[in-house]
Amino acid sequence: MTTKIRDEFTISRKHIEAALKIKETFVRSDVQLNLDNPKAKGRRLTAVEVVCIFGPLALQTALDRGAFIIQNRSNASSDTIRLKMDKLGLSSEFLCDKLEISDADFQKYMSGAAYFPIRKLEAACAILGIEDAKISAYGNAIPDSQVRLRYYDERRGDVKLFDQSLVEKISEQSWKIGKIEYLNALISALAVNNIEAVRGEKYIDSVYVTPNNERPTVAKGKEIAISLRRALELKKINKKAIRVTDALSQVGADCFADNMEEPYCGMTLISAWSGKRVVVTNTRGENSRQSVRRFTLAHELAHAASDPEDKFVVVKVGGTAGKTAGSVGVKGSRDLPELRANSFAANFLAPDDEVVASIEGRPNENAIDVVCDDFAISRSAAKWRLVSLGKISSDSAVGQDSLFKPQNVDINENASTLDDRLRKSLIAARERGLIHSDTVASVLSTTELLAKK
């Protein structure tokens, strides 16, 4: 989701500091927020959590009146869940199995005849990639709750959905990213609802070419790569190879590493919580090789820095035959935004003038090896750059990727997973009294549930 939890209020440092002085505990159910009492059911929250999830007015009302209504209709949560299930193509049987509830109980919750138990509701949100605070913050279904997972079918000329397991994995990661951002915002005492989606909108470029018009797509990717390299201050991991993570940071995109299915290289998400663009890269499979991972990061940089909002929706994954575009050759994907991102990645990592200078400086060595070593890219990417510059023929042998690995890698094999980051953020927030221990238990139990699948 790109909409914020509540546009009508702004949370400032003074609200958080004031809430830290309030020692009362609050109970969040799906129906209302009220002061803790022995009979109350739901998840317990600190005053800071109340402010950051529901706003300063909610905290003040709960203190003055003993309760704050956070949902207007009995089935608002059900409507939101149903909408997201329809968008993802997930069945009620699937969700019942994951939540370990009967179909009869599920139908009661979805019809409004009974309220969702709070922990089951939070688990459902995690499985569907919904930020659970939005369930109760809105009195109606979340608007525009779409997920676009696609690859190009050359026989039909259209797009198809990826399989359910990939949809589920991406939804889970979106939920975890949202939780991490929320916790880190609490720890930093930031104005949590004033986070920009991407810094520097000068990078946004809405130009997309029409189908069957391939060359302009490749040319556009190169043009954006040249422009972005000029605009950013890029550090290097060796004499010529740049650090892609620095570029992602400069355009306002967070970057995570995680263990995913092996054919999968990376994705760019729009966070369900803050609206920021977030890049997640795999640490397994093809992406365990640094040269491939660098290409994946640069490919996702193209999406994070240049894809317009209306082309992005919530999750955007492309490629062919169920793979993301970073795991196939530059000309392997016929999905035009992915072709454009691949062209961007190759030119961003290894620009024309530097490639030419490298091979001219080492005239007695194999050109592909030279480009691989100087720019820390794969042999296939190096070959594509040299072919496009007319320096070698297209039928030149590619062979295996270079074993060259700079010591200062962009994301190394020991990069923390989303689960690691989530646990650290939970502990830090709890130690500072920002969240209730009940919140820690709830998030950890949901994470464990997700890990069982």
C-alpha positions in Angstrom: 0.0 0.0 0.0 1.1 3.5 -0.7 -1.5 5.3 1.4 -0.5 6.4 4.9 -2.3 5.1 8.0 -4.1 8.4 8.6 -3.5 11.5 6.5 -5.5 13.7 8.9 -3.0 13.7 11.7 0.7 14.3 12.0 2.9 12.7 14.7 5.8 14.8 16.0 8.6 14.2 18.4 6.7 16.1 21.1 3.7 13.6 20.9 6.1 10.7 21.4 7.9 12.4 24.3 4.6 13.2 26.0 3.4 9.6 25.5 6.6 8.2 27.1 5.5 9.9 30.3 2.2 8.0 30.4 2.5 4.7 32.2 -1.0 3.4 31.6 -1.3 0.3 29.4 -4.0 0.1 26.7 -5.7 -2.8 25.1 -6.3 -3.0 21.4 -9.1 -5.2 20.1 -10.5 -5.1 16.6 -13.4 -3.0 17.9 -11.9 -0.4 20.2 -8.9 0.9 22.2 -9.4 1.1 25.9 -7.5 1.2 29.2 -6.3 -2.1 30.4 -8.4 -4.1 32.9 -8.3 -7.7 34.1 -11.1 -8.8 31.8 -9.8 -7.1 28.6 -8.9 -9.2 25.6 -6.7 -8.2 22.8 -3.1 -6.9 22.4 -1.7 -4.6 25.1 0.0 -1.4 23.9 2.1 1.4 25.4 1.0 5.0 25.1 3.7 5.5 22.4 2.2 2.7 20.3 -1.2 4.2 20.6 0.0 7.5 19.3 2.0 6.1 16.5 -0.6 3.6 15.3 -3.8 5.6 15.9 -2.7 9.2 16.5 -2.6 11.7 19.4 -6.4 12.1 19.4 -6.8 8.4 20.1 -4.6 8.5 23.1 -6.2 11.6 24.5 -9.7 10.2 24.0 -8.8 6.9 25.7 -7.4 8.8 28.7 -10.4 11.1 28.9 -13.2 8.6 28.2 -11.6 5.3 28.9 -12.1 4.1 25.3 -11.5 5.1 21.7 -13.5 3.5 18.9 -11.1 2.6 16.1 -13.6 0.9 13.7 -17.0 2.1 12.5 -18.5 -1.1 11.0 -18.4 -4.6 12.4 -17.1 -6.1 9.2 -14.6 -3.5 8.1 -11.6 -5.8 8.8 -13.3 -8.6 6.9 -13.9 -6.4 3.9 -10.2 -5.4 3.8 -9.0 -9.1 4.1 -11.5 -10.2 1.5 -10.3 -7.5 -1.0 -6.7 -8.5 -0.5 -7.5 -12.2 -0.9 -9.2 -11.5 -4.2 -6.3 -9.4 -5.5 -3.8 -12.2 -4.6 -6.1 -15.0 -5.8 -6.0 -16.8 -2.4 -8.8 -19.1 -1.3 -10.5 -19.1 2.1 -9.3 -22.7 2.5 -5.8 -21.6 2.2 -6.1 -18.8 4.8 -8.0 -21.1 7.2 -5.2 -23.7 7.0 -2.5 -21.1 7.7 -4.4 -19.6 10.6 -5.4 -23.0 12.0 -9.0 -22.1 12.3 -12.2 -23.9 11.0 -14.0 -22.7 7.9 -17.1 -22.1 10.1 -15.3 -19.8 12.4 -13.6 -18.0 9.5 -17.0 -17.4 7.9 -18.3 -15.9 11.2 -15.4 -13.5 11.3 -15.8 -12.6 7.7 -19.5 -12.0 7.9 -19.3 -9.8 10.9 -21.2 -12.2 13.1 -18.1 -12.5 15.3 -15.0 -10.3 15.7 -11.6 -11.7 14.5 -9.5 -12.7 17.6 -6.8 -10.1 17.6 -3.9 -12.5 17.2 -5.6 -14.4 14.3 -6.3 -11.0 12.7 -2.6 -10.0 13.0 -1.5 -13.3 11.6 -3.9 -13.0 8.6 -2.5 -9.5 7.9 1.1 -10.9 7.9 0.1 -13.7 5.5 -1.6 -11.2 3.2 1.0 -8.5 3.4 -1.3 -6.0 5.1 -0.1 -3.6 7.8 -2.4 -4.6 10.6 -2.8 -1.1 12.0 -4.6 -0.2 8.7 -7.3 -2.8 9.4 -8.6 -0.8 12.4 -7.5 2.7 11.3 -9.9 2.6 8.4 -13.6 2.2 8.5 -13.8 0.8 5.0 -11.7 -1.5 2.8 -8.2 -0.4 2.0 -8.3 1.3 -1.5 -6.3 0.1 -4.4 -5.1 -3.0 -2.7 -3.4 -4.5 -5.7 -0.3 -6.7 -6.2 1.1 -7.0 -9.6 3.3 -10.1 -10.1 4.0 -10.7 -13.7 6.1 -12.1 -16.5 5.7 -11.8 -20.2 4.1 -14.7 -22.2 5.5 -14.4 -25.7 2.9 -16.7 -27.2 0.0 -14.6 -26.0 1.6 -11.2 -25.6 0.2 -10.6 -22.1 1.1 -11.2 -18.5 0.3 -14.0 -16.0 0.5 -14.3 -12.2 3.3 -16.0 -10.5 2.4 -19.1 -8.4 0.8 -18.8 -5.0 4.0 -19.6 -3.0 5.8 -16.6 -4.4 2.8 -14.3 -3.8 2.7 -15.5 -0.2 6.5 -15.0 0.3 6.4 -11.4 -1.1 3.4 -10.6 1.1 5.2 -11.8 4.2 8.2 -9.8 3.4 6.1 -6.7 2.8 4.6 -7.1 6.3 8.0 -7.6 8.0 9.5 -4.6 6.2 6.5 -2.5 7.5 7.0 -3.7 11.0 10.8 -2.9 10.9 10.1 0.6 9.6 7.5 1.2 12.2 9.8 0.1 15.1 12.8 2.0 13.8 10.6 5.1 13.5 9.6 4.7 17.1 13.2 4.3 18.2 14.3 7.3 16.3 11.3 9.4 17.5 10.6 10.5 14.0 7.6 12.2 12.5 6.4 8.8 11.3 3.8 9.9 8.9 5.9 12.4 7.1 8.2 9.9 5.3 8.8 10.7 1.6 8.4 7.8 -0.8 11.6 8.6 -2.7 14.0 11.5 -2.2 14.7 13.6 -5.2 11.7 13.3 -7.6 14.0 14.5 -10.4 14.9 10.8 -10.8 11.3 9.8 -11.6 10.8 9.2 -15.3 7.3 8.1 -16.5 8.4 7.3 -20.1 7.4 3.8 -21.2 7.7 2.8 -24.8 5.0 0.9 -26.7 5.1 -2.9 -27.3 7.2 -4.2 -30.3 9.4 -1.1 -30.0 12.4 -2.7 -28.4 15.4 -0.4 -29.2 14.0 2.7 -27.6 13.4 0.7 -24.4 17.1 -0.4 -24.3 18.2 3.2 -25.2 15.9 4.7 -22.5 17.5 2.4 -19.8 21.0 3.6 -20.9 19.9 7.2 -20.9 18.6 7.0 -17.3 21.7 5.2 -16.2 24.0 8.0 -17.6 21.8 10.7 -16.0 21.7 9.0 -12.6 25.4 8.4 -12.5 26.0 12.1 -13.1 23.5 13.1 -10.4 24.8 10.8 -7.6 28.0 10.8 -5.6 29.1 7.2 -6.1 31.7 5.5 -3.9 33.7 2.6 -5.3 34.6 -0.9 -4.1 37.7 -0.9 -6.3 39.2 1.4 -9.0 36.1 1.3 -11.2 33.4 -0.9 -9.6 30.8 1.3 -7.8 28.8 0.6 -4.7 25.2 0.1 -5.7 23.9 0.2 -2.2 25.1 3.8 -1.9 23.1 4.7 -5.0 20.0 3.1 -3.5 20.4 5.0 -0.3 20.8 8.3 -2.2 17.5 7.9 -4.0 15.7 7.1 -0.7 15.3 3.3 -1.1 16.0 1.0 1.8 17.8 -2.3 1.1 17.5 -5.7 2.8 18.9 -9.2 2.2 16.9 -12.3 2.8 16.9 -16.0 2.0 14.4 -16.8 -0.7 13.7 -19.5 -3.3 16.8 -20.2 -5.4 15.5 -19.1 -8.8 14.6 -15.7 -7.3 17.0 -12.8 -7.3 15.3 -9.7 -6.0 12.4 -7.4 -5.9 11.4 -3.8 -5.3 8.5 -3.2 -2.9 6.5 -0.2 -1.9 6.3 -0.5 1.9 2.8 -1.1 3.3 3.6 1.1 6.2 5.6 4.2 5.1 5.1 4.2 1.3 8.9 4.1 0.8 10.5 2.0 -1.9 12.4 -1.0 -0.5 14.7 -3.4 -2.4 15.0 -7.0 -1.2 17.8 -9.2 -2.6 18.2 -13.0 -2.3 21.3 -14.4 -0.7 20.9 -17.8 -2.2 21.0 -19.4 -5.7 22.4 -17.4 -8.6 22.3 -14.3 -6.4 24.9 -15.9 -4.0 27.5 -14.8 -6.6 28.5 -11.3 -6.1 28.5 -10.4 -9.7 24.9 -11.5 -10.1 23.8 -9.8 -6.9 25.4 -6.5 -8.0 23.4 -6.7 -11.3 20.3 -7.5 -9.3 20.8 -4.4 -7.1 21.4 -2.2 -10.1 18.3 -3.6 -11.9 16.2 -2.9 -8.8 17.7 0.6 -8.6 16.2 1.3 -11.9 12.7 0.4 -10.6 13.3 2.3 -7.3 14.7 5.5 -8.9 12.8 5.7 -12.2 9.5 3.8 -12.2 6.6 6.1 -11.7 4.0 5.5 -9.0 1.2 4.6 -11.4 3.3 1.8 -12.9 4.4 0.4 -9.6 1.2 -0.4 -7.6 2.3 -2.4 -4.5 4.7 -5.1 -5.6 6.4 -5.3 -8.9 8.2 -8.4 -10.0 9.1 -9.1 -13.6 11.0 -11.5 -15.8 10.4 -14.6 -17.8 9.3 -18.1 -17.0 8.7 -17.3 -13.4 12.2 -15.7 -12.8 12.9 -12.1 -11.9 14.6 -10.1 -14.5 17.9 -9.9 -12.6 18.4 -13.6 -13.0 18.2 -13.7 -16.8 20.3 -12.2 -19.6 19.9 -8.6 -20.6 17.8 -9.6 -23.6 16.0 -12.5 -21.9 13.0 -10.6 -20.6 10.3 -9.4 -23.1 8.5 -7.5 -20.3 9.5 -3.9 -21.4 9.9 -2.4 -17.9 12.2 -5.3 -17.1 14.2 -4.9 -20.4 14.6 -1.3 -19.6 15.8 -2.0 -16.0 18.3 -4.6 -17.4 19.7 -2.1 -19.8 19.9 0.4 -17.0 21.8 -2.0 -14.8 24.4 -2.9 -17.5 25.1 0.7 -18.3 25.0 1.9 -14.8 27.6 -0.7 -13.6 29.8 -0.4 -16.7 29.5 2.8 -18.7 30.7 3.1 -22.3 33.8 5.3 -21.8 35.1 3.4 -18.8 34.6 0.0 -20.5 36.6 1.2 -23.6 39.3 2.6 -21.4 39.7 -0.7 -19.5 40.1 -2.9 -22.6 42.5 -0.4 -24.2 44.6 -0.3 -21.1 45.0 -4.1 -21.0 45.2 -4.9 -24.8 46.9 -8.3 -24.4 44.2 -9.7 -22.1 40.8 -11.2 -22.9 38.3 -8.3 -23.1 35.5 -10.1 -21.2 37.9 -11.0 -18.3 39.1 -7.4 -18.2 35.5 -6.0 -17.9 34.5 -8.6 -15.4 37.5 -7.8 -13.1 37.3 -4.0 -13.4 33.6 -3.6 -12.9 32.7 -6.7 -10.8 30.0 -7.9 -13.2 29.3 -11.4 -14.6 30.8 -12.6 -17.9 27.4 -12.6 -19.5 26.8 -8.9 -18.6 30.4 -8.1 -19.7 29.9 -9.8 -23.0 26.6 -7.8 -23.6 28.4 -4.5 -22.9 31.2 -5.4 -25.3 28.8 -6.6 -28.0 26.8 -3.4 -27.7 30.0 -1.4 -28.1 31.1 -3.4 -31.2 34.2 -4.6 -29.4 33.5 -8.4 -29.8 31.1 -10.5 -31.9 27.9 -11.7 -30.4 28.9 -15.4 -30.9 31.9 -15.1 -28.5 32.0 -17.7 -25.9 30.9 -16.6 -22.4 32.1 -19.4 -20.1 31.8 -19.2 -16.3 31.7 -16.0 -14.4 34.9 -14.5 -13.1 35.9 -15.6 -9.6 37.0 -12.1 -8.8 35.4 -10.9 -5.6 36.3 -7.4 -4.2 36.7 -7.5 -0.4 34.2 -4.7 0.1 31.1 -6.3 -1.3 27.7 -4.5 -1.5 25.8 -7.2 0.4 27.9 -10.0 1.7 26.9 -13.6 2.6 26.5 -12.6 6.3 23.9 -9.9 5.6 21.1 -10.0 8.2 17.8 -11.4 7.2 14.5 -9.6 7.6 13.8 -11.8 10.7 17.1 -10.8 12.3 16.4 -7.1 11.7 12.8 -7.5 13.0 14.0 -9.2 16.3 16.7 -6.5 16.9 14.2 -3.7 16.3 11.7 -5.4 18.7 14.2 -5.8 21.5 15.5 -2.2 21.1 12.0 -0.7 21.2 11.0 -2.8 24.2 14.2 -1.9 26.1 13.3 1.8 25.7 9.7 1.3 26.9 8.2 2.2 23.5 6.3 -1.0 23.0 4.6 -3.4 25.3 6.0 -6.9 25.9 2.7 -8.2 24.5 3.6 -6.6 21.2 6.9 -8.4 21.2 5.2 -11.7 21.8 2.6 -11.1 19.2 5.1 -10.2 16.4 7.4 -13.1 17.3 4.6 -15.6 17.4 3.4 -14.4 14.0 6.9 -14.6 12.6 7.2 -18.2 13.8 3.9 -19.0 12.2 5.1 -17.7 8.9 8.4 -19.7 9.2 6.4 -23.0 9.5 5.0 -22.8 6.0 
